[in-house]
Amino acid sequence: MLFGLAIVFFSSQLPYSSEFGPGPGFLPFWLGIGIAGCAVLVLMKILKQRNRTEVFFKPLTKLGVQMLVMIVVAYFLLPYLGFSVGLALFTATAMRVIGKHSMLMCGLTAIGTAIGIHFVFGEWLSIPLPTGIVGW
């Protein structure tokens, strides 16, 4: 819930709208609202349970922590690897760690992700993305 509220706080410092439509603060603001809202629903469900266990780390908590670590690592690597390559590696790593997919499937998805992001955002929409050392 705190993560969602932090997103709302920091996105409120960006313009909510622009001359042509939604501004840079529009999407993060509503994503933060959604994350915080979902957290409230989960907390309400947990508090309503009659047979509460005192176990803090549930079996899937480890996966959640792994995903959070992958997001933080990707955040710090994106300026060096570039957006396309960095997000492709994040996708492949998440597929392997969380979804237990094969290395072949992870590799093919990473290649498709990098090419797709580069051409859709970089070429077709002409959105300048961080290129990093790879140039993509």
Phi, psi and omega in degrees: 000321179296324178299313178298319179292325176295320178297316178300315182299309184289327178288336178290347177275353177260156178297131182286325179226163179230185182297328185252006180147213181298141180269186182292343179267351185296302184295312180297326179300310183287329173295318177297319176299316180296317180296314180295320179297316178296322178296321178297317179298318179295317178298318179297319179297317180294318182290335179279343182295135181281318184260073180286136174260155182269012180279121181281314181265106176283168182303324182272358178297324179301319178295321178297318178293320177298318180295318179298318178297318179297321179295316180295316178298317179298320179301316182282337181271339184304318179296333182271321182272336187096157186293313183297310182290318180298315179290327177295316178293322176298316180298314180296318180295317179296320178298319184287313185284311186275314186267350180058036178283163180289158179298323179298312180296319179296317179295315179296320178294321178297316179296314178298321179295313181299314180294316180298313180296316182299313184281320181292308184275316184285316184265304187290312182267353179054041177265120180288119178250154175302132185262330179067196185287337182282332181092007178244000000 
